[in-house]
């Protein structure tokens, strides 16, 4: 199922603005690997959210080879910090290379391992935590993320409409986990959240209670 009508997607792509060539290289790599990078439309959203709130300390849960990280890095000021996580050391090496190509001045740290395990080891507080782990683990991210965000911080999650499968009457196990996450996030007393039907769905939640 298309989240956005293909003709609208084509139109939105036609409004694409010039961007650092490193993004083109990363997008080509994502296409070759069939890796679901967030793409330029979501990337710009991440950039604007981070820049608007003056984020200085960001954590990514599930970073791949760093596509979304470069968008965040473009928004961070000199001295800002971005922590990436992924299971694959090869992705870590690629992310470091792309970060260098982009000429970013913020500090980037890449931790290799299970993102949820690594999250538990962080004290925070973070301005933004971006979530793109295995979908079955989505429900388990909410409370640990809440505890490590500053008041007013943002919890941003990718793939929350999951190819439109969230609307199916008989969802599979992965889709049920995404739906459970969406409902738990909506009902969490410490977050105000919204769902954006952009690309594969983006949830943006703000921590409103300390």
C-alpha positions in Angstrom: 0.0 0.0 0.0 1.3 3.5 -0.9 1.4 5.9 2.1 1.4 8.8 -0.3 0.0 8.6 -3.9 2.9 8.0 -6.3 2.0 11.1 -8.3 2.3 13.2 -5.2 5.6 11.5 -4.4 6.8 12.4 -7.9 5.7 16.0 -7.4 7.4 16.2 -4.0 10.6 14.8 -5.5 10.4 17.5 -8.3 10.7 20.1 -5.5 14.0 18.7 -4.3 16.5 21.3 -3.4 20.3 21.2 -4.0 22.1 19.3 -1.3 25.6 18.1 -0.4 26.9 15.5 -3.0 27.5 13.1 -0.1 23.8 12.5 0.1 23.7 11.5 -3.5 26.5 9.0 -2.9 24.7 7.6 0.2 21.4 7.3 -1.7 23.1 5.4 -4.5 24.6 3.0 -1.9 21.2 2.6 -0.2 19.6 1.7 -3.6 22.3 -0.8 -4.4 21.9 -2.5 -1.0 18.1 -2.1 -1.0 18.7 -0.4 2.3 15.7 1.7 3.5 17.4 5.0 4.2 15.0 7.8 5.2 15.5 9.8 2.0 15.8 13.5 1.4 12.2 14.5 2.4 12.5 12.9 5.8 16.1 14.0 6.0 15.1 17.7 5.7 12.5 17.2 8.3 15.1 15.9 10.7 17.4 18.8 9.9 14.7 21.4 10.5 13.5 19.8 13.8 17.0 19.7 15.1 17.9 23.2 14.0 14.7 24.7 15.2 15.1 23.4 18.7 18.8 24.2 18.9 19.7 20.5 19.5 23.2 19.9 20.7 23.1 16.3 21.8 21.4 13.6 19.7 21.3 9.8 19.9 20.3 7.5 17.1 19.0 4.0 17.7 19.8 2.0 14.6 21.9 4.2 12.3 22.8 1.9 9.3 25.7 3.6 7.5 24.7 7.1 8.7 22.4 8.7 6.2 20.0 10.3 8.8 23.1 11.1 10.9 24.5 13.4 8.2 21.2 15.3 8.1 21.4 15.7 11.9 25.0 16.6 11.7 24.3 19.4 9.2 21.9 20.9 11.9 24.2 20.5 14.9 26.5 23.5 15.9 30.2 23.1 16.3 30.7 21.2 19.5 27.4 19.4 19.2 27.4 15.7 19.7 25.8 12.8 17.8 25.9 9.2 19.0 25.2 6.5 16.4 24.4 2.8 17.1 24.4 -0.2 14.8 25.2 -3.9 15.0 27.5 -3.8 12.0 31.1 -2.6 12.2 31.1 -2.1 8.4 28.3 0.4 8.7 30.3 2.2 11.4 33.3 2.6 9.1 31.1 3.9 6.3 29.3 6.3 8.6 32.7 7.7 9.7 33.8 8.1 6.1 30.6 9.9 5.0 30.7 12.1 8.1 34.2 13.2 7.1 33.2 13.8 3.5 30.4 16.1 4.6 33.0 18.2 6.5 30.9 18.2 9.7 32.2 20.0 12.8 30.0 18.3 15.4 31.4 15.3 17.3 30.3 11.9 16.1 30.6 8.7 18.1 29.6 5.3 16.7 28.8 2.5 19.1 28.6 -1.1 17.7 26.1 -3.4 19.4 22.4 -3.8 20.2 20.8 -0.4 20.2 18.5 -1.0 23.2 21.4 -2.4 25.2 23.5 0.6 24.4 20.7 2.9 25.2 20.4 1.6 28.7 24.1 2.5 29.3 23.5 6.2 28.4 22.6 8.8 31.0 21.6 11.6 28.7 19.9 13.9 28.7 19.5 14.1 25.0 17.7 16.7 22.9 16.6 14.2 20.3 16.5 10.5 20.2 15.9 9.0 16.7 14.5 5.4 16.6 15.0 3.0 13.7 15.7 -0.3 15.4 14.1 -3.7 14.5 10.4 -3.1 14.5 9.7 -5.9 16.9 11.7 -3.9 19.5 9.8 -0.6 19.0 7.5 -1.0 22.0 10.5 -1.5 24.3 12.1 1.8 23.3 9.5 4.2 24.8 10.2 4.2 28.5 14.0 4.1 28.3 13.9 6.9 25.7 11.6 9.0 27.9 14.0 8.7 30.8 16.9 9.9 28.8 15.3 12.9 27.0 15.4 16.4 28.4 12.0 18.1 29.0 11.0 19.4 25.6 13.2 16.9 23.9 12.0 15.0 20.8 11.5 11.2 20.2 11.4 10.7 16.5 10.6 7.2 15.1 10.8 6.0 11.5 8.5 3.5 9.7 5.5 4.0 11.9 3.0 3.3 9.1 5.0 0.3 7.9 4.1 0.2 4.2 0.5 0.8 5.1 0.2 -2.5 6.8 -0.9 -0.8 10.1 -4.3 -0.5 8.4 -4.7 -4.2 7.7 -7.3 -6.2 9.6 -5.0 -9.2 10.1 -1.5 -7.7 10.7 1.6 -9.9 10.9 3.9 -10.0 13.9 6.1 -7.1 12.9 3.1 -4.9 12.0 1.5 -5.7 15.4 4.7 -4.5 17.1 4.5 -1.2 15.1 0.9 -0.8 16.0 1.6 -1.5 19.7 4.3 1.1 19.6 2.0 3.7 18.0 -0.7 3.1 20.6 1.6 3.1 23.6 3.3 6.3 22.4 -0.1 8.0 22.0 -1.1 6.9 25.5 2.1 7.7 27.3 1.4 10.5 29.8 4.8 12.1 29.4 4.7 12.5 25.6 2.6 14.6 23.2 2.9 12.9 19.8 1.8 13.1 16.2 2.1 10.8 13.1 3.3 12.2 9.8 2.3 10.3 6.6 5.7 11.1 5.1 7.6 8.3 3.2 6.8 5.3 5.5 5.5 7.2 8.4 7.3 9.3 11.0 6.2 9.7 14.6 7.3 12.8 16.4 6.8 12.9 20.2 7.8 15.7 22.6 8.6 15.0 26.2 6.2 17.3 28.1 6.6 16.1 31.7 9.9 15.8 33.6 
